[in-house]
Amino acid sequence: MLIEKKDIHNIKREFNINGYIKRHEVDVVSVKLLTQEMKNKGENCIVFFKEQGQSGNDYGLKAEDFVLIIMTDFQKEIITKYGKDKICIDGTHGLNSYDFNLYSVLVVDEHKNGIPVAFCFSNKSSEDVFRILF
């Protein structure tokens, strides 16, 4: 069975998905607004957020460092269920003009399928970032 365009339209309507939302013209402000919006809605998916220019943290990050870690409640359940045996990490570099990295944390289910359980966006690859992620 193939998915048709009307199926996608029905999903968008049912879940009240209106399409792309640009919160602000400046990306830095847009990300900050998104994280605040998620917290205000009671969505606990922002595990860690440190914006550039922010100093004073206990993780050894510098003021110019950016780290955003996202994990939904569903992903927390999945990592608890399947994360006992193995956890995988995949890094993707050069995604945008900011040269940020995307790290995807995955677990393997009983069917040998990889399931993403967390995402980390950062401007650096370092022990400091991975200590926060894990």
C-alpha positions in Angstrom: 0.0 0.0 0.0 1.5 3.3 -1.0 0.9 6.6 0.8 -0.9 9.1 -1.3 -0.9 12.9 -1.0 -4.4 12.9 0.6 -3.0 10.7 3.4 -0.4 13.3 4.2 -3.0 16.0 4.1 -5.2 14.1 6.5 -2.3 13.6 8.9 -1.4 17.3 8.8 -5.1 18.1 9.5 -5.5 15.6 12.3 -2.3 16.7 14.1 -2.8 20.4 13.4 0.4 20.6 11.5 0.5 23.9 9.6 3.8 23.6 7.9 7.1 25.5 8.3 7.2 28.1 11.1 10.0 30.6 11.2 9.9 32.1 14.7 12.4 34.9 13.9 14.6 36.1 11.1 17.8 35.6 13.1 18.5 31.8 13.6 20.0 32.3 17.1 16.8 34.0 18.3 14.6 31.4 16.5 16.3 28.5 18.3 16.0 30.2 21.7 12.3 30.9 21.0 11.7 27.3 20.1 13.4 26.0 23.2 11.4 28.4 25.4 8.2 27.5 23.6 8.8 23.8 24.2 9.4 24.4 27.9 6.3 26.6 28.2 4.2 23.9 26.7 5.5 21.4 29.2 7.4 19.3 26.7 10.4 18.0 28.4 12.4 17.2 25.2 15.1 19.8 25.7 17.7 17.9 27.8 20.3 20.6 27.6 20.6 24.0 25.9 23.6 26.3 26.0 23.5 29.1 23.5 26.5 30.9 22.1 27.5 34.0 24.2 26.2 32.4 27.4 28.9 31.7 30.0 29.1 30.2 33.4 28.4 26.5 33.2 29.7 23.4 35.0 30.6 21.5 31.9 33.8 23.2 30.7 32.1 24.8 27.8 33.3 28.2 26.5 31.1 31.3 25.9 31.3 30.7 22.1 30.1 27.0 22.4 26.6 26.0 21.3 25.0 22.7 22.5 21.3 21.6 22.1 20.3 18.1 23.1 16.8 16.8 22.3 15.2 13.7 23.6 11.4 13.1 23.7 9.6 11.1 26.4 9.1 8.3 23.8 12.8 8.3 23.1 13.5 8.0 26.8 11.3 4.9 26.9 13.1 3.4 23.9 16.6 3.9 25.3 15.5 2.4 28.6 14.1 -0.6 26.8 16.8 -1.2 24.2 19.9 0.7 25.5 21.2 -2.0 27.8 23.0 -4.0 25.1 24.4 -1.3 22.8 24.2 2.3 22.0 25.4 3.8 18.7 26.3 7.3 17.8 26.5 8.9 14.3 28.0 12.3 13.6 27.1 14.4 10.7 29.2 17.4 10.0 28.8 20.6 7.8 25.0 20.6 7.8 24.7 24.3 7.5 26.6 27.6 7.1 27.3 27.6 10.9 29.4 24.4 10.5 27.5 22.8 13.4 27.6 19.0 14.0 24.5 16.8 14.5 25.1 13.7 16.6 22.3 11.1 16.6 22.2 8.5 19.4 20.6 5.2 18.4 19.7 1.9 20.0 19.1 -1.4 18.2 15.7 -3.1 18.7 14.9 -6.8 18.6 14.6 -6.7 14.8 18.1 -5.2 14.4 16.6 -1.8 13.5 18.3 1.4 14.6 16.0 3.7 16.5 17.1 7.3 17.2 16.9 8.2 20.9 18.6 11.6 21.1 19.9 14.4 19.0 22.7 16.7 19.8 23.6 19.9 17.8 26.9 21.5 18.6 29.6 23.7 17.2 32.3 21.4 18.5 33.3 17.8 18.9 34.8 17.4 22.3 34.8 15.4 25.5 32.8 18.2 27.1 29.9 17.8 24.7 29.9 14.0 24.9 30.0 14.1 28.7 26.8 16.1 28.6 25.2 13.9 25.9 25.9 10.7 27.8 
